Amino acid sequence: DMARVQEELANKVVSASAGGGAVKVEVSGKLEFKKIEIEPEVLKGDDQEMLQDLLIAAVNEGISKAQELAANEMAKVTGNIKIPGMPGLF
């Protein structure tokens, strides 16, 4: 069952954004980035630090959501049993 869940997680995607949607990311349940979108008006500006901050915020939110998804899916299989060596993921 765990192998099946891990395979399914590869096909599940969560979305996250920052800056009111100026930067959007999609992350699989296996923590692989599937898409990063940046609104054109953000790229036109010369505030590189703001863009970097937005990317970091969106990426961190995406990772957090993907970890939560993975933990919830694995909990269905393990009955909330903690798996050694995988704190915070399952």
Secondary structure, 3 states (H helix, E strand, C coil): CHHHHHHHHHHCEEEEEECCCCEEEEEECCCCEEEEEECHHHHHCCCHHHHHHHHHHHHHHHHHHHHHHHHHHHHHHHCCCCCCCCCCCC
